[in-house]
Amino acid sequence: MDFLANGSNGWAAVFDSPDDTPTHAQAVVKSEPGAATSGNSDSRYYGDDGRPTNYGLDVEVINGTVIIQWAGASP
């Protein structure tokens, strides 16, 4: 996951829900990248940490852009 701040104090929260209800009860934060200065970036990778997603990812972004690259498992 790549984050690029387009304003000061940009950040993102990427989270996954353990259920498929509209409220996403008990959502689990997967990553919180951020950068204090516009134009700075932050990259995170959580696939090796044993954190599979349950019902997809939701993202909240403030002052920035998040790009999530998804790769399937190797055979």
N, CA, C and O atoms as a Maestro MAE file, in Angstrom:
{
 s_m_m2io_version
 :::
 2.0.0
}

f_m_ct {
 s_m_title
 :::
 protein
 m_atom[300] {
  # First column is atom index #
  i_m_mmod_type
  r_m_x_coord
  r_m_y_coord
  r_m_z_coord
  i_m_residue_number
  s_m_chain_name
  s_m_pdb_residue_name
  s_m_pdb_atom_name
  i_m_atomic_number
  :::
  1 25 0.837 -1.147 0.000 1 A "MET " " N  " 7
  2 3 0.000 0.000 0.000 1 A "MET " " CA " 6
  3 2 0.895 1.226 0.000 1 A "MET " " C  " 6
  4 15 1.837 1.319 0.787 1 A "MET " " O  " 8
  5 25 0.597 2.161 -0.881 2 A "ASP " " N  " 7
  6 3 1.368 3.395 -0.973 2 A "ASP " " CA " 6
  7 2 0.481 4.575 -0.621 2 A "ASP " " C  " 6
  8 15 -0.672 4.645 -1.046 2 A "ASP " " O  " 8
  9 25 1.021 5.498 0.153 3 A "PHE " " N  " 7
  10 3 0.314 6.716 0.539 3 A "PHE " " CA " 6
  11 2 1.129 7.919 0.104 3 A "PHE " " C  " 6
  12 15 2.341 7.954 0.320 3 A "PHE " " O  " 8
  13 25 0.489 8.904 -0.504 4 A "LEU " " N  " 7
  14 3 1.143 10.147 -0.893 4 A "LEU " " CA " 6
  15 2 0.340 11.302 -0.333 4 A "LEU " " C  " 6
  16 15 -0.837 11.462 -0.657 4 A "LEU " " O  " 8
  17 25 0.969 12.107 0.505 5 A "ALA " " N  " 7
  18 3 0.298 13.265 1.091 5 A "ALA " " CA " 6
  19 2 0.169 14.370 0.048 5 A "ALA " " C  " 6
  20 15 1.140 14.697 -0.634 5 A "ALA " " O  " 8
  21 25 -1.026 14.947 -0.079 6 A "ASN " " N  " 7
  22 3 -1.198 16.106 -0.944 6 A "ASN " " CA " 6
  23 2 -1.572 17.334 -0.137 6 A "ASN " " C  " 6
  24 15 -2.061 18.324 -0.680 6 A "ASN " " O  " 8
  25 25 -1.337 17.261 1.162 7 A "GLY " " N  " 7
  26 3 -1.532 18.358 2.094 7 A "GLY " " CA " 6
  27 2 -0.758 18.053 3.356 7 A "GLY " " C  " 6
  28 15 -0.246 16.945 3.518 7 A "GLY " " O  " 8
  29 25 -0.667 19.017 4.252 8 A "SER " " N  " 7
  30 3 0.087 18.777 5.483 8 A "SER " " CA " 6
  31 2 -0.671 17.806 6.389 8 A "SER " " C  " 6
  32 15 -1.902 17.783 6.415 8 A "SER " " O  " 8
  33 25 0.091 17.013 7.121 9 A "ASN " " N  " 7
  34 3 -0.442 16.033 8.068 9 A "ASN " " CA " 6
  35 2 -1.445 15.074 7.424 9 A "ASN " " C  " 6
  36 15 -2.509 14.814 7.986 9 A "ASN " " O  " 8
  37 25 -1.109 14.561 6.265 10 A "GLY " " N  " 7
  38 3 -1.961 13.585 5.598 10 A "GLY " " CA " 6
  39 2 -1.831 12.219 6.244 10 A "GLY " " C  " 6
  40 15 -0.761 11.855 6.733 10 A "GLY " " O  " 8
  41 25 -2.921 11.462 6.247 11 A "TRP " " N  " 7
  42 3 -2.884 10.112 6.800 11 A "TRP " " CA " 6
  43 2 -4.025 9.292 6.218 11 A "TRP " " C  " 6
  44 15 -4.948 9.817 5.595 11 A "TRP " " O  " 8
  45 25 -3.931 8.010 6.437 12 A "ALA " " N  " 7
  46 3 -4.980 7.095 6.004 12 A "ALA " " CA " 6
  47 2 -5.127 5.989 7.031 12 A "ALA " " C  " 6
  48 15 -4.169 5.625 7.714 12 A "ALA " " O  " 8
  49 25 -6.319 5.468 7.131 13 A "ALA " " N  " 7
  50 3 -6.569 4.291 7.961 13 A "ALA " " CA " 6
  51 2 -7.209 3.243 7.066 13 A "ALA " " C  " 6
  52 15 -8.270 3.475 6.486 13 A "ALA " " O  " 8
  53 25 -6.571 2.104 6.956 14 A "VAL " " N  " 7
  54 3 -7.093 0.996 6.164 14 A "VAL " " CA " 6
  55 2 -7.571 -0.057 7.151 14 A "VAL " " C  " 6
  56 15 -6.807 -0.517 7.999 14 A "VAL " " O  " 8
  57 25 -8.843 -0.436 7.035 15 A "PHE " " N  " 7
  58 3 -9.372 -1.392 7.998 15 A "PHE " " CA " 6
  59 2 -10.234 -2.443 7.328 15 A "PHE " " C  " 6
  60 15 -10.705 -2.273 6.203 15 A "PHE " " O  " 8
  61 25 -10.427 -3.529 8.052 16 A "ASP " " N  " 7
  62 3 -11.194 -4.676 7.579 16 A "ASP " " CA " 6
  63 2 -12.241 -5.010 8.628 16 A "ASP " " C  " 6
  64 15 -12.001 -4.877 9.829 16 A "ASP " " O  " 8
  65 25 -13.392 -5.441 8.165 17 A "SER " " N  " 7
  66 3 -14.472 -5.805 9.064 17 A "SER " " CA " 6
  67 2 -14.565 -7.317 9.214 17 A "SER " " C  " 6
  68 15 -14.415 -8.040 8.229 17 A "SER " " O  " 8
  69 25 -14.809 -7.808 10.422 18 A "PRO " " N  " 7
  70 3 -14.966 -9.251 10.609 18 A "PRO " " CA " 6
  71 2 -16.352 -9.741 10.221 18 A "PRO " " C  " 6
  72 15 -16.608 -10.945 10.226 18 A "PRO " " O  " 8
  73 25 -17.256 -8.813 9.883 19 A "ASP " " N  " 7
  74 3 -18.591 -9.226 9.439 19 A "ASP " " CA " 6
  75 2 -18.995 -8.415 8.214 19 A "ASP " " C  " 6
  76 15 -18.310 -7.465 7.834 19 A "ASP " " O  " 8
  77 25 -20.098 -8.793 7.608 20 A "ASP " " N  " 7
  78 3 -20.523 -8.096 6.395 20 A "ASP " " CA " 6
  79 2 -21.745 -7.208 6.630 20 A "ASP " " C  " 6
  80 15 -22.526 -6.960 5.711 20 A "ASP " " O  " 8
  81 25 -21.903 -6.734 7.860 21 A "THR " " N  " 7
  82 3 -23.010 -5.834 8.161 21 A "THR " " CA " 6
  83 2 -22.653 -4.409 7.745 21 A "THR " " C  " 6
  84 15 -21.472 -4.078 7.643 21 A "THR " " O  " 8
  85 25 -23.655 -3.558 7.503 22 A "PRO " " N  " 7
  86 3 -23.377 -2.181 7.096 22 A "PRO " " CA " 6
  87 2 -22.578 -1.379 8.123 22 A "PRO " " C  " 6
  88 15 -21.870 -0.444 7.750 22 A "PRO " " O  " 8
  89 25 -22.678 -1.727 9.413 23 A "THR " " N  " 7
  90 3 -21.949 -0.970 10.437 23 A "THR " " CA " 6
  91 2 -20.500 -1.410 10.580 23 A "THR " " C  " 6
  92 15 -19.710 -0.713 11.217 23 A "THR " " O  " 8
  93 25 -20.134 -2.546 10.006 24 A "HIS " " N  " 7
  94 3 -18.769 -3.078 10.125 24 A "HIS " " CA " 6
  95 2 -18.323 -3.123 11.591 24 A "HIS " " C  " 6
  96 15 -17.277 -2.586 11.955 24 A "HIS " " O  " 8
  97 25 -19.123 -3.760 12.398 25 A "ALA " " N  " 7
  98 3 -18.830 -3.849 13.829 25 A "ALA " " CA " 6
  99 2 -17.461 -4.460 14.083 25 A "ALA " " C  " 6
  100 15 -17.047 -5.394 13.396 25 A "ALA " " O  " 8
  101 25 -16.771 -3.927 15.070 26 A "GLN " " N  " 7
  102 3 -15.465 -4.440 15.492 26 A "GLN " " CA " 6
  103 2 -14.446 -4.448 14.350 26 A "GLN " " C  " 6
  104 15 -13.668 -5.393 14.220 26 A "GLN " " O  " 8
  105 25 -14.448 -3.417 13.537 27 A "ALA " " N  " 7
  106 3 -13.490 -3.336 12.434 27 A "ALA " " CA " 6
  107 2 -12.068 -3.323 12.973 27 A "ALA " " C  " 6
  108 15 -11.810 -2.779 14.047 27 A "ALA " " O  " 8
  109 25 -11.153 -3.920 12.233 28 A "VAL " " N  " 7
  110 3 -9.760 -4.043 12.641 28 A "VAL " " CA " 6
  111 2 -8.890 -3.183 11.731 28 A "VAL " " C  " 6
  112 15 -8.905 -3.348 10.512 28 A "VAL " " O  " 8
  113 25 -8.131 -2.262 12.328 29 A "VAL " " N  " 7
  114 3 -7.226 -1.428 11.547 29 A "VAL " " CA " 6
  115 2 -6.069 -2.287 11.061 29 A "VAL " " C  " 6
  116 15 -5.434 -2.988 11.850 29 A "VAL " " O  " 8
  117 25 -5.796 -2.233 9.768 30 A "LYS " " N  " 7
  118 3 -4.711 -3.001 9.177 30 A "LYS " " CA " 6
  119 2 -3.444 -2.177 9.038 30 A "LYS " " C  " 6
  120 15 -2.338 -2.699 9.178 30 A "LYS " " O  " 8
  121 25 -3.605 -0.897 8.764 31 A "SER " " N  " 7
  122 3 -2.435 -0.051 8.548 31 A "SER " " CA " 6
  123 2 -2.840 1.407 8.663 31 A "SER " " C  " 6
  124 15 -3.970 1.767 8.332 31 A "SER " " O  " 8
  125 25 -1.919 2.254 9.134 32 A "GLU " " N  " 7
  126 3 -2.162 3.686 9.230 32 A "GLU " " CA " 6
  127 2 -0.948 4.452 8.702 32 A "GLU " " C  " 6
  128 15 -0.141 4.949 9.487 32 A "GLU " " O  " 8
  129 25 -0.817 4.550 7.394 33 A "PRO " " N  " 7
  130 3 0.298 5.330 6.851 33 A "PRO " " CA " 6
  131 2 0.014 6.815 6.968 33 A "PRO " " C  " 6
  132 15 -1.142 7.230 7.046 33 A "PRO " " O  " 8
  133 25 1.068 7.611 6.980 34 A "GLY " " N  " 7
  134 3 0.900 9.050 7.038 34 A "GLY " " CA " 6
  135 2 2.180 9.779 6.689 34 A "GLY " " C  " 6
  136 15 3.260 9.189 6.652 34 A "GLY " " O  " 8
  137 25 2.045 11.070 6.432 35 A "ALA " " N  " 7
  138 3 3.193 11.918 6.123 35 A "ALA " " CA " 6
  139 2 2.860 13.335 6.562 35 A "ALA " " C  " 6
  140 15 1.755 13.819 6.314 35 A "ALA " " O  " 8
  141 25 3.799 13.999 7.206 36 A "ALA " " N  " 7
  142 3 3.559 15.325 7.763 36 A "ALA " " CA " 6
  143 2 3.590 16.437 6.724 36 A "ALA " " C  " 6
  144 15 2.999 17.495 6.941 36 A "ALA " " O  " 8
  145 25 4.261 16.221 5.610 37 A "THR " " N  " 7
  146 3 4.462 17.284 4.626 37 A "THR " " CA " 6
  147 2 3.895 16.882 3.270 37 A "THR " " C  " 6
  148 15 4.050 15.740 2.836 37 A "THR " " O  " 8
  149 25 3.239 17.824 2.607 38 A "SER " " N  " 7
  150 3 2.696 17.566 1.280 38 A "SER " " CA " 6
  151 2 3.800 17.112 0.332 38 A "SER " " C  " 6
  152 15 4.881 17.700 0.302 38 A "SER " " O  " 8
  153 25 3.527 16.071 -0.436 39 A "GLY " " N  " 7
  154 3 4.506 15.534 -1.372 39 A "GLY " " CA " 6
  155 2 5.311 14.379 -0.810 39 A "GLY " " C  " 6
  156 15 5.968 13.667 -1.570 39 A "GLY " " O  " 8
  157 25 5.280 14.172 0.507 40 A "ASN " " N  " 7
  158 3 5.985 13.038 1.112 40 A "ASN " " CA " 6
  159 2 5.117 11.790 1.012 40 A "ASN " " C  " 6
  160 15 3.900 11.872 0.847 40 A "ASN " " O  " 8
  161 25 5.765 10.638 1.114 41 A "SER " " N  " 7
  162 3 5.030 9.388 0.968 41 A "SER " " CA " 6
  163 2 5.370 8.404 2.075 41 A "SER " " C  " 6
  164 15 6.320 8.592 2.835 41 A "SER " " O  " 8
  165 25 4.568 7.347 2.143 42 A "ASP " " N  " 7
  166 3 4.770 6.270 3.103 42 A "ASP " " CA " 6
  167 2 4.270 4.990 2.441 42 A "ASP " " C  " 6
  168 15 3.230 5.001 1.782 42 A "ASP " " O  " 8
  169 25 4.990 3.903 2.607 43 A "SER " " N  " 7
  170 3 4.579 2.622 2.035 43 A "SER " " CA " 6
  171 2 4.492 1.589 3.140 43 A "SER " " C  " 6
  172 15 5.311 1.574 4.058 43 A "SER " " O  " 8
  173 25 3.496 0.728 3.044 44 A "ARG " " N  " 7
  174 3 3.308 -0.334 4.030 44 A "ARG " " CA " 6
  175 2 2.987 -1.625 3.314 44 A "ARG " " C  " 6
  176 15 2.374 -1.623 2.247 44 A "ARG " " O  " 8
  177 25 3.402 -2.722 3.905 45 A "TYR " " N  " 7
  178 3 3.058 -4.039 3.395 45 A "TYR " " CA " 6
  179 2 2.683 -4.908 4.579 45 A "TYR " " C  " 6
  180 15 3.495 -5.109 5.482 45 A "TYR " " O  " 8
  181 25 1.483 -5.419 4.587 46 A "TYR " " N  " 7
  182 3 1.065 -6.231 5.729 46 A "TYR " " CA " 6
  183 2 0.769 -7.674 5.366 46 A "TYR " " C  " 6
  184 15 0.358 -8.441 6.237 46 A "TYR " " O  " 8
  185 25 0.958 -8.074 4.126 47 A "GLY " " N  " 7
  186 3 0.657 -9.440 3.706 47 A "GLY " " CA " 6
  187 2 1.468 -10.501 4.423 47 A "GLY " " C  " 6
  188 15 0.964 -11.597 4.668 47 A "GLY " " O  " 8
  189 25 2.705 -10.203 4.763 48 A "ASP " " N  " 7
  190 3 3.554 -11.183 5.439 48 A "ASP " " CA " 6
  191 2 3.282 -11.271 6.930 48 A "ASP " " C  " 6
  192 15 3.836 -12.134 7.611 48 A "ASP " " O  " 8
  193 25 2.421 -10.374 7.452 49 A "ASP " " N  " 7
  194 3 2.142 -10.376 8.878 49 A "ASP " " CA " 6
  195 2 0.975 -11.284 9.249 49 A "ASP " " C  " 6
  196 15 0.516 -11.274 10.391 49 A "ASP " " O  " 8
  197 25 0.494 -12.070 8.283 50 A "GLY " " N  " 7
  198 3 -0.607 -12.977 8.576 50 A "GLY " " CA " 6
  199 2 -1.915 -12.269 8.832 50 A "GLY " " C  " 6
  200 15 -2.691 -12.688 9.691 50 A "GLY " " O  " 8
  201 25 -2.169 -11.208 8.106 51 A "ARG " " N  " 7
  202 3 -3.383 -10.435 8.310 51 A "ARG " " CA " 6
  203 2 -4.290 -10.542 7.081 51 A "ARG " " C  " 6
  204 15 -4.361 -9.599 6.294 51 A "ARG " " O  " 8
  205 25 -4.968 -11.645 6.905 52 A "PRO " " N  " 7
  206 3 -5.866 -11.762 5.756 52 A "PRO " " CA " 6
  207 2 -7.086 -10.861 5.929 52 A "PRO " " C  " 6
  208 15 -7.452 -10.518 7.053 52 A "PRO " " O  " 8
  209 25 -7.703 -10.486 4.841 53 A "THR " " N  " 7
  210 3 -8.922 -9.693 4.919 53 A "THR " " CA " 6
  211 2 -10.122 -10.619 4.996 53 A "THR " " C  " 6
  212 15 -10.091 -11.735 4.478 53 A "THR " " O  " 8
  213 25 -11.175 -10.154 5.642 54 A "ASN " " N  " 7
  214 3 -12.393 -10.936 5.787 54 A "ASN " " CA " 6
  215 2 -13.436 -10.549 4.742 54 A "ASN " " C  " 6
  216 15 -13.816 -11.373 3.911 54 A "ASN " " O  " 8
  217 25 -13.896 -9.310 4.780 55 A "TYR " " N  " 7
  218 3 -14.940 -8.855 3.872 55 A "TYR " " CA " 6
  219 2 -14.491 -7.644 3.059 55 A "TYR " " C  " 6
  220 15 -15.301 -6.774 2.740 55 A "TYR " " O  " 8
  221 25 -13.240 -7.588 2.733 56 A "GLY " " N  " 7
  222 3 -12.726 -6.474 1.945 56 A "GLY " " CA " 6
  223 2 -12.190 -5.362 2.823 56 A "GLY " " C  " 6
  224 15 -12.359 -5.379 4.042 56 A "GLY " " O  " 8
  225 25 -11.551 -4.409 2.201 57 A "LEU " " N  " 7
  226 3 -10.934 -3.305 2.925 57 A "LEU " " CA " 6
  227 2 -11.740 -2.025 2.749 57 A "LEU " " C  " 6
  228 15 -12.299 -1.775 1.681 57 A "LEU " " O  " 8
  229 25 -11.795 -1.233 3.787 58 A "ASP " " N  " 7
  230 3 -12.322 0.127 3.732 58 A "ASP " " CA " 6
  231 2 -11.161 1.054 4.031 58 A "ASP " " C  " 6
  232 15 -10.236 0.694 4.759 58 A "ASP " " O  " 8
  233 25 -11.214 2.256 3.463 59 A "VAL " " N  " 7
  234 3 -10.114 3.199 3.632 59 A "VAL " " CA " 6
  235 2 -10.672 4.577 3.964 59 A "VAL " " C  " 6
  236 15 -11.600 5.055 3.312 59 A "VAL " " O  " 8
  237 25 -10.104 5.205 4.976 60 A "GLU " " N  " 7
  238 3 -10.398 6.602 5.288 60 A "GLU " " CA " 6
  239 2 -9.121 7.388 5.018 60 A "GLU " " C  " 6
  240 15 -8.060 7.041 5.537 60 A "GLU " " O  " 8
  241 25 -9.212 8.443 4.210 61 A "VAL " " N  " 7
  242 3 -8.030 9.205 3.810 61 A "VAL " " CA " 6
  243 2 -8.252 10.683 4.085 61 A "VAL " " C  " 6
  244 15 -9.303 11.235 3.761 61 A "VAL " " O  " 8
  245 25 -7.258 11.317 4.684 62 A "ILE " " N  " 7
  246 3 -7.267 12.759 4.924 62 A "ILE " " CA " 6
  247 2 -6.013 13.349 4.279 62 A "ILE " " C  " 6
  248 15 -4.904 12.907 4.575 62 A "ILE " " O  " 8
  249 25 -6.174 14.334 3.406 63 A "ASN " " N  " 7
  250 3 -5.052 15.047 2.773 63 A "ASN " " CA " 6
  251 2 -4.068 14.112 2.075 63 A "ASN " " C  " 6
  252 15 -2.858 14.214 2.281 63 A "ASN " " O  " 8
  253 25 -4.573 13.219 1.266 64 A "GLY " " N  " 7
  254 3 -3.652 12.335 0.557 64 A "GLY " " CA " 6
  255 2 -4.353 11.368 -0.370 64 A "GLY " " C  " 6
  256 15 -5.571 11.407 -0.547 64 A "GLY " " O  " 8
  257 25 -3.545 10.494 -0.960 65 A "THR " " N  " 7
  258 3 -4.015 9.473 -1.882 65 A "THR " " CA " 6
  259 2 -3.421 8.136 -1.463 65 A "THR " " C  " 6
  260 15 -2.231 8.042 -1.163 65 A "THR " " O  " 8
  261 25 -4.258 7.107 -1.444 66 A "VAL " " N  " 7
  262 3 -3.796 5.757 -1.112 66 A "VAL " " CA " 6
  263 2 -3.951 4.875 -2.347 66 A "VAL " " C  " 6
  264 15 -4.983 4.902 -3.018 66 A "VAL " " O  " 8
  265 25 -2.924 4.101 -2.633 67 A "ILE " " N  " 7
  266 3 -2.973 3.103 -3.689 67 A "ILE " " CA " 6
  267 2 -2.714 1.751 -3.043 67 A "ILE " " C  " 6
  268 15 -1.668 1.528 -2.433 67 A "ILE " " O  " 8
  269 25 -3.683 0.851 -3.187 68 A "ILE " " N  " 7
  270 3 -3.534 -0.483 -2.622 68 A "ILE " " CA " 6
  271 2 -3.317 -1.457 -3.769 68 A "ILE " " C  " 6
  272 15 -4.139 -1.562 -4.680 68 A "ILE " " O  " 8
  273 25 -2.214 -2.153 -3.709 69 A "GLN " " N  " 7
  274 3 -1.899 -3.162 -4.713 69 A "GLN " " CA " 6
  275 2 -2.248 -4.517 -4.146 69 A "GLN " " C  " 6
  276 15 -1.817 -4.877 -3.050 69 A "GLN " " O  " 8
  277 25 -3.033 -5.265 -4.897 70 A "TRP " " N  " 7
  278 3 -3.515 -6.542 -4.429 70 A "TRP " " CA " 6
  279 2 -2.877 -7.646 -5.248 70 A "TRP " " C  " 6
  280 15 -2.881 -7.588 -6.478 70 A "TRP " " O  " 8
  281 25 -2.334 -8.640 -4.590 71 A "ALA " " N  " 7
  282 3 -1.708 -9.766 -5.286 71 A "ALA " " CA " 6
  283 2 -2.273 -11.060 -4.728 71 A "ALA " " C  " 6
  284 15 -2.441 -11.203 -3.517 71 A "ALA " " O  " 8
  285 25 -2.563 -11.992 -5.608 72 A "GLY " " N  " 7
  286 3 -3.055 -13.291 -5.176 72 A "GLY " " CA " 6
  287 2 -1.930 -14.154 -4.649 72 A "GLY " " C  " 6
  288 15 -0.753 -13.837 -4.824 72 A "GLY " " O  " 8
  289 25 -2.291 -15.226 -4.015 73 A "ALA " " N  " 7
  290 3 -1.312 -16.150 -3.456 73 A "ALA " " CA " 6
  291 2 -0.584 -16.885 -4.582 73 A "ALA " " C  " 6
  292 15 -1.159 -17.161 -5.635 73 A "ALA " " O  " 8
  293 25 0.658 -17.187 -4.347 74 A "SER " " N  " 7
  294 3 1.442 -17.954 -5.329 74 A "SER " " CA " 6
  295 2 1.039 -19.421 -5.275 74 A "SER " " C  " 6
  296 15 0.746 -19.943 -4.199 74 A "SER " " O  " 8
  297 25 1.021 -20.091 -6.423 75 A "PRO " " N  " 7
  298 3 0.647 -21.514 -6.422 75 A "PRO " " CA " 6
  299 2 1.694 -22.375 -5.752 75 A "PRO " " C  " 6
  300 15 1.531 -23.592 -5.668 75 A "PRO " " O  " 8
  :::
 }
 m_bond[299] {
  # First column is bond index #
  i_m_from
  i_m_to
  i_m_order
  :::
  1 1 2 1
  2 2 3 1
  3 3 4 2
  4 3 5 1
  5 5 6 1
  6 6 7 1
  7 7 8 2
  8 7 9 1
  9 9 10 1
  10 10 11 1
  11 11 12 2
  12 11 13 1
  13 13 14 1
  14 14 15 1
  15 15 16 2
  16 15 17 1
  17 17 18 1
  18 18 19 1
  19 19 20 2
  20 19 21 1
  21 21 22 1
  22 22 23 1
  23 23 24 2
  24 23 25 1
  25 25 26 1
  26 26 27 1
  27 27 28 2
  28 27 29 1
  29 29 30 1
  30 30 31 1
  31 31 32 2
  32 31 33 1
  33 33 34 1
  34 34 35 1
  35 35 36 2
  36 35 37 1
  37 37 38 1
  38 38 39 1
  39 39 40 2
  40 39 41 1
  41 41 42 1
  42 42 43 1
  43 43 44 2
  44 43 45 1
  45 45 46 1
  46 46 47 1
  47 47 48 2
  48 47 49 1
  49 49 50 1
  50 50 51 1
  51 51 52 2
  52 51 53 1
  53 53 54 1
  54 54 55 1
  55 55 56 2
  56 55 57 1
  57 57 58 1
  58 58 59 1
  59 59 60 2
  60 59 61 1
  61 61 62 1
  62 62 63 1
  63 63 64 2
  64 63 65 1
  65 65 66 1
  66 66 67 1
  67 67 68 2
  68 67 69 1
  69 69 70 1
  70 70 71 1
  71 71 72 2
  72 71 73 1
  73 73 74 1
  74 74 75 1
  75 75 76 2
  76 75 77 1
  77 77 78 1
  78 78 79 1
  79 79 80 2
  80 79 81 1
  81 81 82 1
  82 82 83 1
  83 83 84 2
  84 83 85 1
  85 85 86 1
  86 86 87 1
  87 87 88 2
  88 87 89 1
  89 89 90 1
  90 90 91 1
  91 91 92 2
  92 91 93 1
  93 93 94 1
  94 94 95 1
  95 95 96 2
  96 95 97 1
  97 97 98 1
  98 98 99 1
  99 99 100 2
  100 99 101 1
  101 101 102 1
  102 102 103 1
  103 103 104 2
  104 103 105 1
  105 105 106 1
  106 106 107 1
  107 107 108 2
  108 107 109 1
  109 109 110 1
  110 110 111 1
  111 111 112 2
  112 111 113 1
  113 113 114 1
  114 114 115 1
  115 115 116 2
  116 115 117 1
  117 117 118 1
  118 118 119 1
  119 119 120 2
  120 119 121 1
  121 121 122 1
  122 122 123 1
  123 123 124 2
  124 123 125 1
  125 125 126 1
  126 126 127 1
  127 127 128 2
  128 127 129 1
  129 129 130 1
  130 130 131 1
  131 131 132 2
  132 131 133 1
  133 133 134 1
  134 134 135 1
  135 135 136 2
  136 135 137 1
  137 137 138 1
  138 138 139 1
  139 139 140 2
  140 139 141 1
  141 141 142 1
  142 142 143 1
  143 143 144 2
  144 143 145 1
  145 145 146 1
  146 146 147 1
  147 147 148 2
  148 147 149 1
  149 149 150 1
  150 150 151 1
  151 151 152 2
  152 151 153 1
  153 153 154 1
  154 154 155 1
  155 155 156 2
  156 155 157 1
  157 157 158 1
  158 158 159 1
  159 159 160 2
  160 159 161 1
  161 161 162 1
  162 162 163 1
  163 163 164 2
  164 163 165 1
  165 165 166 1
  166 166 167 1
  167 167 168 2
  168 167 169 1
  169 169 170 1
  170 170 171 1
  171 171 172 2
  172 171 173 1
  173 173 174 1
  174 174 175 1
  175 175 176 2
  176 175 177 1
  177 177 178 1
  178 178 179 1
  179 179 180 2
  180 179 181 1
  181 181 182 1
  182 182 183 1
  183 183 184 2
  184 183 185 1
  185 185 186 1
  186 186 187 1
  187 187 188 2
  188 187 189 1
  189 189 190 1
  190 190 191 1
  191 191 192 2
  192 191 193 1
  193 193 194 1
  194 194 195 1
  195 195 196 2
  196 195 197 1
  197 197 198 1
  198 198 199 1
  199 199 200 2
  200 199 201 1
  201 201 202 1
  202 202 203 1
  203 203 204 2
  204 203 205 1
  205 205 206 1
  206 206 207 1
  207 207 208 2
  208 207 209 1
  209 209 210 1
  210 210 211 1
  211 211 212 2
  212 211 213 1
  213 213 214 1
  214 214 215 1
  215 215 216 2
  216 215 217 1
  217 217 218 1
  218 218 219 1
  219 219 220 2
  220 219 221 1
  221 221 222 1
  222 222 223 1
  223 223 224 2
  224 223 225 1
  225 225 226 1
  226 226 227 1
  227 227 228 2
  228 227 229 1
  229 229 230 1
  230 230 231 1
  231 231 232 2
  232 231 233 1
  233 233 234 1
  234 234 235 1
  235 235 236 2
  236 235 237 1
  237 237 238 1
  238 238 239 1
  239 239 240 2
  240 239 241 1
  241 241 242 1
  242 242 243 1
  243 243 244 2
  244 243 245 1
  245 245 246 1
  246 246 247 1
  247 247 248 2
  248 247 249 1
  249 249 250 1
  250 250 251 1
  251 251 252 2
  252 251 253 1
  253 253 254 1
  254 254 255 1
  255 255 256 2
  256 255 257 1
  257 257 258 1
  258 258 259 1
  259 259 260 2
  260 259 261 1
  261 261 262 1
  262 262 263 1
  263 263 264 2
  264 263 265 1
  265 265 266 1
  266 266 267 1
  267 267 268 2
  268 267 269 1
  269 269 270 1
  270 270 271 1
  271 271 272 2
  272 271 273 1
  273 273 274 1
  274 274 275 1
  275 275 276 2
  276 275 277 1
  277 277 278 1
  278 278 279 1
  279 279 280 2
  280 279 281 1
  281 281 282 1
  282 282 283 1
  283 283 284 2
  284 283 285 1
  285 285 286 1
  286 286 287 1
  287 287 288 2
  288 287 289 1
  289 289 290 1
  290 290 291 1
  291 291 292 2
  292 291 293 1
  293 293 294 1
  294 294 295 1
  295 295 296 2
  296 295 297 1
  297 297 298 1
  298 298 299 1
  299 299 300 2
  :::
 }
}
